[in-house]
Each structure stands twice: as structure tokens, then as C-alpha cells.
């Protein structure tokens, strides 16, 4: 048999959301053999708080693959169960659990992870959002040999993706969900070679270049008009589809009644202004233009409380009185 000849691997897959499920589907459609799928226990969801399976579990069941859902791997019997699957490699994609060393060392080729950034940049929980928010020109996926640190393992393979100025976290997520499975399969092809040596193929991360992608919090969604238009535009795009950027609008003619208004689409304008930040400069069918500390932001799709997201022309048809030129976004008339 040639050293470069492909052969199948016995794989344990661990993951949770749709992003992970798309990688699992690529493996199911490959020459490799999925011996088990690991995902977190079902969680309550919806108004009825009914226990709901994640996307990865649903896909595994559809293809009659055994599903394991340990709370964590602290219990010895959970560790032994995984070891008994006798996998060649464990593939981890957005699983959400830290793996103990006993699990990392269990498969013959160890555990590999698909991470949504070009490591060592943006280790952690929200690499796609933080990359957009920071204004990075590109991102990508890294296939990494897992170790006991958080996204600190040696890099096996990377794939780049240009960030367009119109990208949101949702669109970038979709791009990486296409890029990741291909990079994963390419990595597994490397690992099937008879002469595969991890030390020869892997590249250690430069820890001095590492940045951390903190988990998103709802409190970050409130827009601060003291920021520049560029910074606000990045935040708006980074927080789609969650938590969605918003601002608090105060009605000056109703004893300061406040409304939380979500921003689903906006663009920036490089203009010189002498208006206070938060002041509405113009409001027409093309958008509501608001002054910032540097430039202006044009709000194009908004969601009023209890309503669906609508283009500005529809918003103004019903609420033009809220967005008069010269009004501050907080309800103060200039």
C-alpha cells in the first residue's frame, strides 16, 4: 500500500450546533467510519421548556450513529466508555466541554479540533464575532491537535477566508461552515498516511501573538454613540444574529417613555459633522443617518419593540415622528 493512499479512520465526533453538524455530515459522506457522536445533554428550549436535542444529535440519529451525552468526562465510566470505542481519532467541533487529558490521549491519533479563526488569534468562545468587531481583514479555520489548554494546541492545517465589508457573523459563520469541512477532510487525509508523524506536520502556536475571544454578553449589544461610525458598524455586523445591536430611544413627548430598538443593517458614512453624537442628520427611505464621534452611521433596517425587522421606509411610514431631523437618538431635540 502506498504511503499516500487514503484509507478510512474510525472517528468519534463531538459537537453541538449546526456548525458542528455540517462537519459531521461531511464525515458521514466521506470514506471514514463514525463510531460514535458525543454532544451535551438535551436542554430545555422554547416556551414549553421541552427538552430539545442539538443539531449534531439529530443528524447522528438520522444516520443511526450511536450518541453519547455525558454531562462531562469527570466520571471514570464515561471515560472508559469513550476509550472502548477504540477510535483512531476524535474530531471536536464547537462541543462546549473541556476534555481531560485521559480523553485527549485515548484515540490512537489523539483529538483534533476545528476552530473558527486563524490561531493563535482569537482563541476562545466567540472568534467569528470578535474578528468582525476588531475589523480584521481575514479570518479562517484552524485544524488543531488538541492539548489541555484552551485552543493552544499545535496547528495541523489552516484555511483563509477574506472578510467582506458587508459580512455579518451570520454570513461569516456560513462561509466558515463551508471552509471547515474541506479543511477537516484534508487533515484526515494527511493522518491516514502510513508515515504520518504529527511532529513533522504540526506547527506550534506563537503564544506571544495570541488574542482571546471572550464569550458574547447581552450587555454588549447597547450601542454607544460616542464610538466612531466604523466601530459602530463593526459591532452591528458582529452581533447578528445574536445578541443584535440595539439603542434605547426615548420619546420626549410621552414623559420620557423608552423603547429598545434593534439594528439589523447599517452602513457607515465618512462625513465631517458638527452635530452632537446621536443626532439624526437625515431620515428618508434610504436610511436614518446618525452623527457619531467620527463620521455617521446610516440605519437601514430596524426592529421596533414587539415588531418584525423592517426597512427604514416602512419604519418611517409608521413612526416618522420618532426620527425627525435634529432629534437626538435619546429623544433630545437639538
C-alpha positions as a LaTeX table, in Angstrom:
\begin{tabular}{lrrr}
\hline
Residue & $x$ (\AA) & $y$ (\AA) & $z$ (\AA) \\
\hline
Unk1 & 0.00 & 0.00 & 0.00 \\
Unk2 & 1.31 & 3.46 & $-0.92$ \\
Unk3 & 2.09 & 5.85 & 1.92 \\
Unk4 & $-0.21$ & 8.43 & 0.31 \\
Unk5 & $-3.09$ & 6.00 & $-0.29$ \\
Unk6 & $-6.26$ & 7.00 & 1.50 \\
Unk7 & $-7.93$ & 4.66 & 3.92 \\
Unk8 & $-10.75$ & 5.04 & 6.39 \\
Unk9 & $-10.37$ & 6.07 & 10.00 \\
Unk10 & $-12.60$ & 5.16 & 12.91 \\
Unk11 & $-13.76$ & 8.52 & 14.25 \\
Unk12 & $-15.52$ & 9.76 & 17.37 \\
Unk13 & $-17.19$ & 13.08 & 16.62 \\
Unk14 & $-18.02$ & 15.63 & 19.34 \\
Unk15 & $-20.02$ & 18.79 & 18.63 \\
Unk16 & $-23.23$ & 20.68 & 19.30 \\
Unk17 & $-24.64$ & 23.39 & 16.95 \\
Unk18 & $-25.39$ & 23.42 & 13.23 \\
Unk19 & $-21.78$ & 24.48 & 12.53 \\
Unk20 & $-20.66$ & 21.17 & 14.05 \\
Unk21 & $-23.40$ & 19.19 & 12.30 \\
Unk22 & $-22.17$ & 20.41 & 8.91 \\
Unk23 & $-18.74$ & 18.97 & 9.68 \\
Unk24 & $-20.32$ & 15.72 & 10.85 \\
Unk25 & $-22.28$ & 15.47 & 7.58 \\
Unk26 & $-19.05$ & 15.83 & 5.59 \\
Unk27 & $-17.55$ & 12.96 & 7.59 \\
Unk28 & $-20.66$ & 10.81 & 7.11 \\
Unk29 & $-20.35$ & 11.35 & 3.34 \\
Unk30 & $-16.64$ & 10.52 & 3.37 \\
Unk31 & $-14.82$ & 7.18 & 3.38 \\
Unk32 & $-14.37$ & 7.39 & 7.16 \\
Unk33 & $-16.35$ & 5.48 & 9.78 \\
Unk34 & $-18.12$ & 7.40 & 12.56 \\
Unk35 & $-18.22$ & 5.03 & 15.54 \\
Unk36 & $-19.94$ & 7.45 & 17.95 \\
Unk37 & $-21.16$ & 11.02 & 18.29 \\
Unk38 & $-20.79$ & 12.97 & 21.54 \\
Unk39 & $-22.89$ & 16.02 & 22.37 \\
Unk40 & $-24.15$ & 17.73 & 25.55 \\
Unk41 & $-27.33$ & 16.54 & 27.30 \\
Unk42 & $-30.58$ & 17.80 & 25.77 \\
Unk43 & $-31.58$ & 21.25 & 27.01 \\
Unk44 & $-34.98$ & 22.87 & 27.64 \\
Unk45 & $-35.98$ & 25.23 & 24.84 \\
Unk46 & $-38.98$ & 27.29 & 23.76 \\
Unk47 & $-41.93$ & 28.48 & 25.80 \\
Unk48 & $-42.76$ & 24.99 & 26.99 \\
Unk49 & $-39.13$ & 24.36 & 28.04 \\
Unk50 & $-39.28$ & 21.00 & 26.30 \\
Unk51 & $-36.02$ & 19.05 & 26.24 \\
Unk52 & $-34.54$ & 19.60 & 22.80 \\
Unk53 & $-31.73$ & 17.76 & 21.03 \\
Unk54 & $-28.93$ & 19.72 & 19.35 \\
Unk55 & $-28.35$ & 19.69 & 15.59 \\
Unk56 & $-25.46$ & 17.23 & 15.89 \\
Unk57 & $-27.51$ & 14.67 & 17.81 \\
Unk58 & $-30.41$ & 14.89 & 15.37 \\
Unk59 & $-28.08$ & 14.25 & 12.42 \\
Unk60 & $-26.41$ & 11.34 & 14.19 \\
Unk61 & $-29.75$ & 9.68 & 14.98 \\
Unk62 & $-30.87$ & 10.19 & 11.38 \\
Unk63 & $-27.86$ & 8.14 & 10.28 \\
Unk64 & $-28.14$ & 5.53 & 13.06 \\
Unk65 & $-24.88$ & 6.54 & 14.72 \\
Unk66 & $-24.57$ & 5.84 & 18.48 \\
Unk67 & $-24.98$ & 9.03 & 20.54 \\
Unk68 & $-23.34$ & 9.64 & 23.93 \\
Unk69 & $-24.30$ & 12.63 & 26.11 \\
Unk70 & $-22.17$ & 12.74 & 29.27 \\
Unk71 & $-22.53$ & 15.82 & 31.46 \\
Unk72 & $-18.75$ & 15.97 & 31.47 \\
Unk73 & $-15.89$ & 13.49 & 31.47 \\
Unk74 & $-15.14$ & 13.55 & 35.19 \\
Unk75 & $-16.84$ & 10.18 & 35.77 \\
Unk76 & $-14.49$ & 7.25 & 35.19 \\
Unk77 & $-17.19$ & 5.19 & 33.48 \\
Unk78 & $-17.73$ & 7.98 & 30.88 \\
Unk79 & $-14.01$ & 7.99 & 30.15 \\
Unk80 & $-13.92$ & 4.20 & 29.87 \\
Unk81 & $-16.94$ & 4.17 & 27.55 \\
Unk82 & $-15.18$ & 6.51 & 25.12 \\
Unk83 & $-11.96$ & 4.50 & 25.28 \\
Unk84 & $-13.90$ & 1.33 & 24.44 \\
Unk85 & $-14.92$ & 2.78 & 21.07 \\
Unk86 & $-11.25$ & 2.29 & 20.11 \\
Unk87 & $-11.24$ & 5.27 & 17.75 \\
Unk88 & $-8.29$ & 6.30 & 15.61 \\
Unk89 & $-9.07$ & 9.98 & 16.19 \\
Unk90 & $-11.64$ & 12.19 & 17.92 \\
Unk91 & $-12.88$ & 15.22 & 15.94 \\
Unk92 & $-14.18$ & 18.08 & 18.09 \\
Unk93 & $-16.18$ & 20.99 & 16.62 \\
Unk94 & $-17.94$ & 23.52 & 18.89 \\
Unk95 & $-18.55$ & 20.89 & 21.56 \\
Unk96 & $-18.52$ & 23.22 & 24.55 \\
Unk97 & $-16.74$ & 20.92 & 27.01 \\
Unk98 & $-13.10$ & 20.92 & 28.08 \\
Unk99 & $-11.62$ & 17.45 & 27.60 \\
Unk100 & $-9.45$ & 15.92 & 30.34 \\
Unk101 & $-6.06$ & 14.52 & 29.42 \\
Unk102 & $-7.37$ & 10.94 & 29.65 \\
Unk103 & $-9.75$ & 11.68 & 26.78 \\
Unk104 & $-7.21$ & 13.68 & 24.76 \\
Unk105 & $-4.86$ & 10.69 & 24.86 \\
Unk106 & $-7.46$ & 7.97 & 24.27 \\
Unk107 & $-7.63$ & 7.81 & 20.44 \\
Unk108 & $-4.58$ & 6.49 & 18.57 \\
Unk109 & $-4.07$ & 9.84 & 16.80 \\
Unk110 & $-5.39$ & 11.96 & 19.65 \\
Unk111 & $-8.10$ & 14.63 & 19.38 \\
Unk112 & $-8.29$ & 17.33 & 16.71 \\
Unk113 & $-10.39$ & 20.48 & 16.77 \\
Unk114 & $-11.86$ & 22.72 & 14.06 \\
Unk115 & $-11.58$ & 26.31 & 15.34 \\
Unk116 & $-13.18$ & 29.31 & 13.60 \\
Unk117 & $-10.14$ & 31.60 & 13.47 \\
Unk118 & $-6.55$ & 31.70 & 12.29 \\
Unk119 & $-4.84$ & 30.73 & 15.51 \\
Unk120 & $-3.25$ & 31.94 & 17.70 \\
Unk121 & $-5.56$ & 34.89 & 17.03 \\
Unk122 & $-8.97$ & 34.67 & 18.71 \\
Unk123 & $-8.73$ & 31.67 & 20.94 \\
Unk124 & $-11.92$ & 31.13 & 22.89 \\
Unk125 & $-15.70$ & 31.09 & 22.56 \\
Unk126 & $-16.56$ & 33.83 & 20.03 \\
Unk127 & $-13.81$ & 34.00 & 17.38 \\
Unk128 & $-16.10$ & 34.92 & 14.46 \\
Unk129 & $-17.77$ & 37.81 & 16.29 \\
Unk130 & $-14.57$ & 39.19 & 17.79 \\
Unk131 & $-12.77$ & 39.07 & 14.46 \\
Unk132 & $-15.53$ & 41.13 & 12.83 \\
Unk133 & $-15.72$ & 43.53 & 15.76 \\
Unk134 & $-11.96$ & 44.13 & 15.61 \\
Unk135 & $-12.05$ & 44.92 & 11.89 \\
Unk136 & $-9.86$ & 42.02 & 10.76 \\
Unk137 & $-9.37$ & 41.77 & 7.00 \\
Unk138 & $-9.41$ & 37.98 & 7.02 \\
Unk139 & $-10.18$ & 35.01 & 9.21 \\
Unk140 & $-10.44$ & 31.28 & 8.55 \\
Unk141 & $-10.35$ & 27.90 & 10.23 \\
Unk142 & $-7.54$ & 26.12 & 12.01 \\
Unk143 & $-7.39$ & 22.36 & 12.42 \\
Unk144 & $-5.52$ & 21.86 & 15.66 \\
Unk145 & $-4.12$ & 18.95 & 17.63 \\
Unk146 & $-5.83$ & 19.42 & 20.98 \\
Unk147 & $-3.94$ & 19.71 & 24.24 \\
Unk148 & $-5.05$ & 20.56 & 27.78 \\
Unk149 & $-5.04$ & 24.33 & 27.12 \\
Unk150 & $-7.84$ & 26.42 & 25.58 \\
Unk151 & $-7.19$ & 26.42 & 21.81 \\
Unk152 & $-3.44$ & 26.22 & 22.44 \\
Unk153 & $-2.59$ & 23.02 & 20.56 \\
Unk154 & $-0.27$ & 22.66 & 17.59 \\
Unk155 & $-1.75$ & 23.63 & 14.21 \\
Unk156 & $-2.07$ & 20.93 & 11.56 \\
Unk157 & $-3.74$ & 22.91 & 8.75 \\
Unk158 & $-5.29$ & 26.35 & 8.18 \\
Unk159 & $-7.65$ & 27.75 & 5.53 \\
Unk160 & $-8.13$ & 31.50 & 4.97 \\
Unk161 & $-11.30$ & 33.47 & 4.35 \\
Unk162 & $-11.48$ & 37.16 & 3.35 \\
Unk163 & $-13.88$ & 39.26 & 5.47 \\
Unk164 & $-16.04$ & 41.44 & 3.24 \\
Unk165 & $-17.20$ & 44.85 & 4.49 \\
Unk166 & $-20.80$ & 43.59 & 4.31 \\
Unk167 & $-20.19$ & 40.38 & 6.27 \\
Unk168 & $-22.10$ & 39.74 & 9.48 \\
Unk169 & $-21.34$ & 36.99 & 11.96 \\
Unk170 & $-24.15$ & 35.01 & 10.32 \\
Unk171 & $-22.67$ & 35.26 & 6.80 \\
Unk172 & $-19.13$ & 34.64 & 8.02 \\
Unk173 & $-20.36$ & 31.64 & 10.00 \\
Unk174 & $-21.83$ & 30.23 & 6.76 \\
Unk175 & $-18.55$ & 30.77 & 4.91 \\
Unk176 & $-16.52$ & 29.01 & 7.60 \\
Unk177 & $-19.08$ & 26.19 & 7.74 \\
Unk178 & $-18.20$ & 25.51 & 4.08 \\
Unk179 & $-14.47$ & 26.01 & 4.54 \\
Unk180 & $-14.12$ & 23.93 & 7.72 \\
Unk181 & $-15.33$ & 20.53 & 6.48 \\
Unk182 & $-12.96$ & 20.63 & 3.48 \\
Unk183 & $-10.02$ & 21.54 & 5.72 \\
Unk184 & $-11.03$ & 18.76 & 8.12 \\
Unk185 & $-11.15$ & 16.12 & 5.38 \\
Unk186 & $-7.78$ & 17.31 & 4.05 \\
Unk187 & $-6.36$ & 16.94 & 7.55 \\
Unk188 & $-7.74$ & 13.42 & 7.93 \\
Unk189 & $-6.21$ & 12.50 & 4.56 \\
Unk190 & $-2.84$ & 13.53 & 5.97 \\
Unk191 & $-3.45$ & 11.45 & 9.08 \\
Unk192 & $-4.27$ & 8.31 & 7.10 \\
Unk193 & $-0.81$ & 8.18 & 5.57 \\
Unk194 & 1.23 & 5.26 & 6.87 \\
Unk195 & 4.20 & 7.52 & 7.57 \\
Unk196 & 2.15 & 10.27 & 9.25 \\
Unk197 & 4.13 & 11.92 & 12.01 \\
Unk198 & 2.33 & 14.64 & 13.96 \\
Unk199 & 5.59 & 16.30 & 15.00 \\
Unk200 & 6.55 & 16.75 & 11.34 \\
Unk201 & 3.19 & 18.09 & 10.16 \\
Unk202 & 2.18 & 20.26 & 13.11 \\
Unk203 & 3.22 & 23.85 & 13.79 \\
Unk204 & 3.35 & 25.18 & 17.35 \\
Unk205 & 1.40 & 28.36 & 18.05 \\
Unk206 & 3.25 & 31.56 & 18.91 \\
Unk207 & 1.70 & 32.32 & 22.30 \\
Unk208 & 3.01 & 35.89 & 22.21 \\
Unk209 & 0.64 & 36.56 & 19.27 \\
Unk210 & $-2.44$ & 35.09 & 20.95 \\
Unk211 & $-5.66$ & 37.05 & 21.47 \\
Unk212 & $-8.74$ & 35.87 & 23.34 \\
Unk213 & $-12.30$ & 35.91 & 22.00 \\
Unk214 & $-14.48$ & 36.41 & 25.06 \\
Unk215 & $-18.00$ & 34.97 & 25.00 \\
Unk216 & $-20.63$ & 37.49 & 23.88 \\
Unk217 & $-22.85$ & 39.08 & 26.51 \\
Unk218 & $-26.24$ & 40.77 & 26.02 \\
Unk219 & $-24.97$ & 43.92 & 27.73 \\
Unk220 & $-22.57$ & 44.49 & 24.83 \\
Unk221 & $-25.48$ & 44.97 & 22.42 \\
Unk222 & $-26.28$ & 48.54 & 23.57 \\
Unk223 & $-24.72$ & 50.94 & 21.06 \\
Unk224 & $-22.57$ & 53.79 & 22.35 \\
Unk225 & $-22.82$ & 56.79 & 20.01 \\
Unk226 & $-19.52$ & 58.10 & 21.39 \\
Unk227 & $-17.79$ & 55.46 & 19.28 \\
Unk228 & $-16.83$ & 56.13 & 15.67 \\
Unk229 & $-19.11$ & 55.15 & 12.80 \\
Unk230 & $-16.60$ & 52.47 & 11.82 \\
Unk231 & $-16.62$ & 50.91 & 15.29 \\
Unk232 & $-20.42$ & 51.01 & 15.48 \\
Unk233 & $-20.73$ & 49.44 & 12.04 \\
Unk234 & $-18.45$ & 46.58 & 13.06 \\
Unk235 & $-20.42$ & 45.94 & 16.23 \\
Unk236 & $-23.73$ & 45.90 & 14.37 \\
Unk237 & $-22.40$ & 43.32 & 11.91 \\
Unk238 & $-20.67$ & 41.28 & 14.63 \\
Unk239 & $-23.82$ & 40.96 & 16.76 \\
Unk240 & $-26.00$ & 39.45 & 14.02 \\
Unk241 & $-27.75$ & 37.07 & 14.62 \\
Unk242 & $-27.15$ & 37.42 & 18.41 \\
Unk243 & $-27.44$ & 39.44 & 20.59 \\
Unk244 & $-28.29$ & 42.04 & 17.86 \\
Unk245 & $-27.11$ & 45.62 & 18.41 \\
Unk246 & $-29.69$ & 47.99 & 19.86 \\
Unk247 & $-30.17$ & 51.51 & 21.13 \\
Unk248 & $-32.57$ & 52.95 & 23.69 \\
Unk249 & $-34.84$ & 55.56 & 22.13 \\
Unk250 & $-36.60$ & 57.99 & 24.47 \\
Unk251 & $-39.89$ & 59.61 & 23.42 \\
Unk252 & $-39.67$ & 63.22 & 24.61 \\
Unk253 & $-43.42$ & 63.82 & 24.27 \\
Unk254 & $-44.57$ & 60.91 & 26.46 \\
Unk255 & $-42.88$ & 61.52 & 29.79 \\
Unk256 & $-39.65$ & 60.00 & 28.55 \\
Unk257 & $-41.04$ & 56.61 & 27.55 \\
Unk258 & $-38.18$ & 54.38 & 26.42 \\
Unk259 & $-38.01$ & 51.83 & 23.60 \\
Unk260 & $-35.31$ & 49.27 & 22.79 \\
Unk261 & $-34.75$ & 49.36 & 19.03 \\
Unk262 & $-32.65$ & 46.67 & 17.36 \\
Unk263 & $-30.39$ & 47.38 & 14.39 \\
Unk264 & $-30.24$ & 44.66 & 11.72 \\
Unk265 & $-28.47$ & 46.56 & 8.95 \\
Unk266 & $-26.45$ & 49.75 & 8.75 \\
Unk267 & $-23.68$ & 51.37 & 6.73 \\
Unk268 & $-21.06$ & 53.98 & 7.53 \\
Unk269 & $-20.58$ & 57.43 & 6.04 \\
Unk270 & $-17.27$ & 59.28 & 6.17 \\
Unk271 & $-18.59$ & 62.82 & 6.70 \\
Unk272 & $-17.40$ & 65.77 & 8.79 \\
Unk273 & $-20.08$ & 66.81 & 11.27 \\
Unk274 & $-20.51$ & 69.48 & 13.89 \\
Unk275 & $-23.58$ & 67.87 & 15.46 \\
Unk276 & $-23.62$ & 66.22 & 18.91 \\
Unk277 & $-23.23$ & 62.43 & 18.80 \\
Unk278 & $-26.57$ & 60.67 & 18.47 \\
Unk279 & $-28.16$ & 63.49 & 16.46 \\
Unk280 & $-30.30$ & 62.50 & 13.47 \\
Unk281 & $-28.88$ & 64.27 & 10.40 \\
Unk282 & $-31.33$ & 62.94 & 7.84 \\
Unk283 & $-34.23$ & 60.49 & 7.68 \\
Unk284 & $-35.64$ & 59.23 & 4.40 \\
Unk285 & $-36.38$ & 55.97 & 2.58 \\
Unk286 & $-32.65$ & 55.26 & 2.25 \\
Unk287 & $-31.98$ & 55.33 & 5.99 \\
Unk288 & $-31.73$ & 57.28 & 9.21 \\
Unk289 & $-28.32$ & 58.94 & 9.38 \\
Unk290 & $-26.97$ & 59.49 & 12.90 \\
Unk291 & $-23.92$ & 61.51 & 13.93 \\
Unk292 & $-21.15$ & 59.69 & 15.79 \\
Unk293 & $-17.88$ & 60.88 & 17.27 \\
Unk294 & $-16.24$ & 60.28 & 13.86 \\
Unk295 & $-18.44$ & 60.05 & 10.77 \\
Unk296 & $-22.06$ & 58.97 & 10.63 \\
Unk297 & $-23.95$ & 55.68 & 10.69 \\
Unk298 & $-26.89$ & 55.08 & 8.36 \\
Unk299 & $-29.51$ & 52.82 & 9.95 \\
Unk300 & $-31.17$ & 50.82 & 7.18 \\
Unk301 & $-33.16$ & 48.01 & 8.84 \\
Unk302 & $-34.60$ & 48.40 & 12.35 \\
Unk303 & $-36.82$ & 46.34 & 14.62 \\
Unk304 & $-39.20$ & 48.20 & 16.91 \\
Unk305 & $-40.34$ & 46.53 & 20.16 \\
Unk306 & $-42.80$ & 43.72 & 19.51 \\
Unk307 & $-42.48$ & 44.10 & 15.73 \\
Unk308 & $-40.54$ & 42.36 & 12.97 \\
Unk309 & $-37.45$ & 43.90 & 11.40 \\
Unk310 & $-38.33$ & 46.34 & 8.60 \\
Unk311 & $-36.56$ & 48.62 & 6.10 \\
Unk312 & $-36.41$ & 52.27 & 7.17 \\
Unk313 & $-39.00$ & 53.39 & 4.59 \\
Unk314 & $-41.56$ & 51.15 & 6.35 \\
Unk315 & $-40.43$ & 52.30 & 9.80 \\
Unk316 & $-40.88$ & 55.95 & 8.81 \\
Unk317 & $-44.35$ & 55.26 & 7.41 \\
Unk318 & $-45.50$ & 54.47 & 10.94 \\
Unk319 & $-43.04$ & 56.30 & 13.20 \\
Unk320 & $-41.68$ & 59.34 & 11.35 \\
Unk321 & $-42.39$ & 61.39 & 14.49 \\
Unk322 & $-39.72$ & 59.43 & 16.39 \\
Unk323 & $-36.96$ & 60.12 & 13.89 \\
Unk324 & $-37.18$ & 63.79 & 12.96 \\
Unk325 & $-34.07$ & 65.53 & 11.69 \\
Unk326 & $-32.35$ & 67.36 & 14.56 \\
Unk327 & $-33.65$ & 64.94 & 17.18 \\
Unk328 & $-31.10$ & 63.19 & 19.32 \\
Unk329 & $-31.45$ & 59.42 & 19.26 \\
Unk330 & $-32.16$ & 59.62 & 23.00 \\
Unk331 & $-35.12$ & 61.89 & 22.42 \\
Unk332 & $-33.48$ & 65.28 & 22.95 \\
Unk333 & $-34.32$ & 67.93 & 20.32 \\
Unk334 & $-31.26$ & 69.82 & 19.08 \\
\hline
\end{tabular}
